[in-house]
Amino acid sequence: MAECLETTGVCKCHHPYTGDDCNDCIKGFSFDPQTSECKPVSKCQADGGEEDCNGHGMCYEDEATGQAKCRCDDGFKDDGLDLCGRCVDPMFEYPNCESARTWIVEQSVYSCDKLPTKMP
């Protein structure tokens, strides 16, 4: 990962590592904790990569990291791993996510307003 000069104590990092101790990754790479390596980040299809937000959002590149991020369509979420590949509402299963549960918020045809006893 690095060559450290004994006379100065400064590390000269090998590509794609950076930082004082060469334990950080340069822009366009992210640290993989399983392999302890800097690996290329995912890129949007528009930038020559493979990320398409699972067809449920708009892909953009994070300016700080160069990593593909997604603005998900209603009903879908980006959890950092599955970009727009999960439902916001846990009552629905991917890929049939709904933006709202209208069957719960619909007005009832029954009313208790005219009952002789009011319920709390």
NUDRENDO-412345 format. One line per field, with one value per residue: residue in one letter; residue number from 0; x, y, z of N, C-alpha, C in turn. Coordinates in steps of 0.1 Angstrom, whole numbers, plus 2048, in hexadecimal, padded with zeros to 3 digits. Atoms other than C-alpha are relative to their C-alpha. Layout:
<nodes>
resn (A,...) .
resi (NUM,...) .
n_X (X,...) .
n_Y (Y,...) .
n_Z (Z,...) .
ca_X (X,...) .
ca_Y (Y,...) .
ca_Z (Z,...) .
c_X (X,...) .
c_Y (Y,...) .
c_Z (Z,...) .
</nodes>
This chain:
<nodes>
resn (M,A,E,C,L,E,T,T,G,V,C,K,C,H,H,P,Y,T,G,D,D,C,N,D,C,I,K,G,F,S,F,D,P,Q,T,S,E,C,K,P,V,S,K,C,Q,A,D,G,G,E,E,D,C,N,G,H,G,M,C,Y,E,D,E,A,T,G,Q,A,K,C,R,C,D,D,G,F,K,D,D,G,L,D,L,C,G,R,C,V,D,P,M,F,E,Y,P,N,C,E,S,A,R,T,W,I,V,E,Q,S,V,Y,S,C,D,K,L,P,T,K,M,P) .
resi (0,1,2,3,4,5,6,7,8,9,10,11,12,13,14,15,16,17,18,19,20,21,22,23,24,25,26,27,28,29,30,31,32,33,34,35,36,37,38,39,40,41,42,43,44,45,46,47,48,49,50,51,52,53,54,55,56,57,58,59,60,61,62,63,64,65,66,67,68,69,70,71,72,73,74,75,76,77,78,79,80,81,82,83,84,85,86,87,88,89,90,91,92,93,94,95,96,97,98,99,100,101,102,103,104,105,106,107,108,109,110,111,112,113,114,115,116,117,118,119) .
n_X (808,7F9,7F2,7FE,7F2,7FC,7FA,80B,80C,80B,804,803,80B,802,80E,809,800,7FC,801,7F3,7FB,804,80B,80C,800,802,80D,803,7FE,805,7F9,808,7FC,7FE,7F3,7F7,7FB,808,806,808,80E,80A,802,80D,7FF,7FD,7F1,7F9,800,80B,80B,80C,809,80A,80B,809,7FB,7F6,7F2,7F7,7F3,7FD,7F5,7F5,7FA,801,809,80E,80B,80D,80C,809,80E,809,802,7F4,7F6,7F1,7FB,7F1,7FB,809,804,80E,804,808,80C,801,80A,7FD,80C,7FF,7F4,7FA,7FF,80E,802,80B,7FC,808,809,80D,80B,801,804,80D,80B,809,80E,807,7FD,804,804,80E,803,803,7F5,7F3,7F4,7F4) .
n_Y (7F4,7F4,800,7F5,7FB,800,7F3,7F6,806,7FD,80C,7FE,80A,806,7FE,7F5,7FC,7F3,7FD,800,80E,807,809,7FA,802,7F4,7FE,80A,80D,801,80B,80D,805,80E,803,7F5,7FA,7F5,805,7F6,7FE,802,7F4,800,804,7F5,7FD,80C,80B,80A,7FD,7FA,7FE,80B,7FB,7F9,7F3,7F9,801,7F4,802,7F9,7F8,803,80D,805,80C,7FF,7FE,800,7F9,80B,7FC,802,80E,808,7F9,802,803,800,80C,803,7F3,800,80E,804,7F8,7F8,806,80F,808,803,807,7FC,7F2,7FA,7F6,7F6,7F4,7FE,80B,7F9,809,7FD,7F2,7FD,7FD,80B,7FD,801,7F5,802,7F2,7FF,80A,7F9,800,7FC,808,7F7) .
n_Z (800,7FF,7FD,7F7,800,7F2,7FD,7FE,7FA,809,808,80E,802,80C,806,7FE,7F2,7FD,7F2,7F9,7FE,80C,7FD,806,80E,808,806,80B,7FA,7F2,7F8,7FE,7F3,801,806,7FC,80C,807,80C,807,7FC,80A,808,807,80E,808,7FE,804,7F6,801,7F6,806,7F5,802,808,7F8,7FB,808,7FB,800,7FA,7F4,803,7F7,802,80D,7FF,805,7F7,806,7FB,803,803,7F4,7FC,800,7F8,801,7F3,801,807,80B,804,804,801,7F5,7FE,7F5,7F7,7FE,803,80E,805,80C,806,801,7F6,802,7FA,7F5,7FE,801,7FA,7F2,7FE,806,7F6,7FD,803,7F3,7F7,7F2,7FB,7FB,7F6,7F3,7F7,808,7FD,7FF) .
ca_X (800,81C,841,84B,86B,87D,88F,86E,854,83E,82C,82B,80A,805,7E7,7CA,7D3,7D7,7DA,7F6,7F7,7EA,7CB,7B2,7A7,7A9,789,779,783,774,782,775,776,775,795,7A5,7AA,7A0,789,779,758,738,731,710,709,70B,72F,738,730,715,6FF,6DC,6CB,6B9,6A3,692,6A4,6BD,6E2,6FB,71F,728,740,755,75A,752,73A,719,6FB,6D6,6B8,69E,67A,65D,65A,67E,69D,6C3,6D1,6F5,6F8,6DA,6D6,6B0,6AD,697,675,670,651,65A,636,640,658,671,66D,647,64C,62F,633,616,5FF,5DE,5CA,5D2,5CC,5AB,58C,576,552,548,545,541,537,511,515,506,527,548,566,587) .
ca_Y (800,818,81F,833,848,841,863,877,85F,869,84D,84C,83A,822,827,828,82F,851,862,866,841,836,826,83C,838,852,860,845,829,81D,807,7E3,7D8,7B3,7B5,7D4,7E1,801,7F6,80A,819,812,82B,835,827,84A,84C,82A,815,7FB,80C,814,817,7F6,809,81B,83C,855,84E,86A,86B,875,892,889,864,85F,843,83D,849,847,85E,843,845,846,826,81B,822,823,810,814,7F1,7EB,80C,811,7EB,7EB,7F7,814,803,7E1,7D6,7D3,7BB,7C7,7CE,7D5,7F2,80B,82F,82E,815,824,806,812,837,834,843,828,825,81E,83A,838,85D,856,83A,842,83B,84C,836,846) .
ca_Z (800,807,809,827,827,847,846,845,851,833,821,7FB,7F3,7D7,7BF,7CA,7EE,7FE,820,83A,841,81F,82E,81A,7F6,7DB,7CA,7B4,7CC,7ED,809,809,82E,823,80F,81E,7FB,7E8,7CC,7B0,7BA,7A7,78B,77B,758,74A,757,748,766,76D,788,77C,79E,797,77F,79B,79E,790,793,79C,7A6,7CA,7C6,7E4,7DD,7B9,7C3,7B2,7C6,7BF,7C3,7C5,7B7,7D0,7E3,7DE,7F4,7F2,80F,804,7F7,7E1,7CF,7CC,7D0,7EF,7F9,810,81F,82F,827,802,7F1,7D7,7BA,7BF,7D6,7DA,7E2,7FB,80B,7FF,80D,830,82C,819,82B,83B,82F,854,86E,894,897,89D,8B6,8D9,8EA,8DF,8DF,8EB) .
c_X (809,80F,802,80F,804,806,7F5,7F4,7F4,7FE,7FD,7F6,800,7F2,7F8,7FF,805,800,80E,805,7FC,7F5,7F3,801,7FE,7F1,7FE,802,7FA,806,7F6,805,803,80E,80B,807,7F7,7FC,7F8,7F2,7F7,7FE,7F2,802,803,80E,808,800,7F4,7F4,7F5,7F5,7F4,7F4,7F5,805,809,80E,808,80D,802,80D,80C,807,800,7F7,7F2,7F6,7F3,7F6,7F5,7F2,7F8,7FE,80C,80B,80E,805,80F,806,7F8,7FA,7F2,7FB,7F9,7F4,801,7F7,803,7F4,800,80D,806,7FE,7F2,7FE,7F5,804,7F7,7F6,7F2,7F5,7FF,7FB,7F2,7F5,7F7,7F2,7F7,804,7F9,7FB,7F2,7FD,7FD,80C,80C,80B,80C,80A) .
c_Y (80D,7FD,80C,803,801,80E,80B,7FB,802,7F3,805,7F4,7FB,802,7F4,805,80E,802,7FF,7F2,7F7,7F6,805,7FD,80D,800,7F6,7F2,800,7F4,7F5,7FA,7F1,7FC,80A,807,80C,7FA,80B,801,7FD,80D,7FF,7FC,80C,804,7F4,7F5,7F7,804,807,802,7F6,804,807,80D,806,7FF,80D,7FC,809,808,7FD,7F3,7FB,7F4,803,801,800,809,7F7,806,7FD,7F2,7F8,808,7FB,7FD,800,7F4,7FD,80D,800,7F1,7FB,809,808,7FA,7F1,7F7,7FB,7F8,806,7F6,806,80A,80A,80C,803,7F4,806,7F7,802,80E,804,803,7F4,804,7FF,80C,7FD,80D,800,7F5,808,801,803,7F7,809,7FE) .
c_Z (800,802,809,801,80F,805,804,807,7F7,7F8,7F1,7FC,7F2,7FB,804,80E,802,80F,807,802,7F5,802,7FA,7F1,7F9,7FA,7F5,806,80E,807,802,80D,7FF,7FB,804,7F4,7FB,7F3,7F9,805,7F4,7F9,7FA,7F1,7F7,801,7FC,809,7FE,808,7F8,80B,800,7F8,807,806,7F6,806,7FF,807,80C,7FD,809,7FE,7F2,7FE,7FA,80B,7F9,807,7FB,7FD,80D,803,801,809,7FD,80D,801,7F9,7F4,7FC,7FA,7FE,80C,801,80C,80B,801,7FD,7F1,7FD,7F3,7F5,7FF,80B,7FC,807,80D,802,801,807,80F,802,7FA,80B,801,7FC,80D,809,80D,806,806,80A,80E,809,7F8,806,801,7F4) .
</nodes>
